[in-house]
């Protein structure tokens, strides 16, 4: 499983899938239903999860923006300037029947506009 781990400036774990199979594993097996799921809008990219559901932590705006910046960075829009990133709860993400790995549908997504940004990986 190819998943990168980061820690937001306020201590919330951020996980980033590195391929279609890892995206599926992260979204549907690793994550809690109340974690925040993110993906760049309209282009291929990593699934990003802000791990706040199990701890019942309400994510702060800074952590949301940091995770969204990673979603933009680990996408085909990395060099596109400001990028739209959709986010919702994991429980609002579904896999369509017979969909290829990494493909999902989402409900009730919100949008953040961010610049792609890499941060140091957690050790």
HUJO-V567166 format. One line per field, one symbol per residue. phi: phi as a letter, one per 40 degrees, with the letter a starting at -180 (. if undefined). psi: psi as a letter, one per 30 degrees, with the letter a starting at -180 (. if undefined). burial: I if it has 16 or more other ideal C-beta (glycine too) atoms within 10 Angstrom, else O. A space follows every 10 residues. Layout:
phi: ???
psi: ???
burial: ???
This chain:
phi: .bbcbbbccb gccbbbcbad ccdcdccbbc ccdbccbbac cgaciccbbc cbcccfcccc dccdcccccc dcccaccdbc gcbcbcaacd ccbbbcdgcc dgcabbbfcb bbbacdacbc ccc
psi: kjkkklklfg gkkkkjkfle eeeeeeefee lkfglkklkk kglklkkkkj ifeefhkjkl eeeeeeeeee eeehlfgegg bkkkkkklke fgkljkkgkl kfklllkhkl kkjlkkkklk kk.
burial: OOIIOIIIOO OIIIIIIOOO OIIIIIIOOI IIOOIIIIII IOOOIIIIII IIIOOOOOIO OOIIIIIIII IIIIIOIOOO OOIIIIIIII OOIOOOOOOO OIOIOOOOIO OIOIOIOOOO OOO
